[in-house]
Amino acid sequence: FLLGAVRTLVRDREPLARQLAETGRLEVYPSRANFLLCRVLRGSAPRWNQELRRRGIFVRYFETPRLEDHLRISVGRPQDHQTLLAALKEIEGTWLAQAG
């Protein structure tokens, strides 16, 4: 069971990293773990964290000087990844509409 879970994680991690980077919102650091560390390129990490939480999506945010502009995103199921990507797009769209 455990080896199967690891294979699934490894298989799904790179596509998620690529999709997150393609949004242009996040810089994704290389990872060999069960999460991706991402630097927020547009907006602020605390605000992204707050908006994702409001939508029931929980990522890690660290209030430490070297990580204050980063989010840690766990690698989950493909459907969870799609939910996250859709939420990122929706949040930014909402912000753009409010600014305009």
Secondary structure as GFF3:
##gff-version 3
##sequence-region A 1 100
A	DSSP	alpha_helix	2	22	.	.	.	ID=ss1
A	DSSP	beta_strand	26	28	.	.	.	ID=ss2
A	DSSP	beta_strand	35	40	.	.	.	ID=ss3
A	DSSP	alpha_helix	45	54	.	.	.	ID=ss4
A	DSSP	beta_strand	60	61	.	.	.	ID=ss5
A	DSSP	beta_strand	70	74	.	.	.	ID=ss6
A	DSSP	alpha_helix	78	99	.	.	.	ID=ss7
###
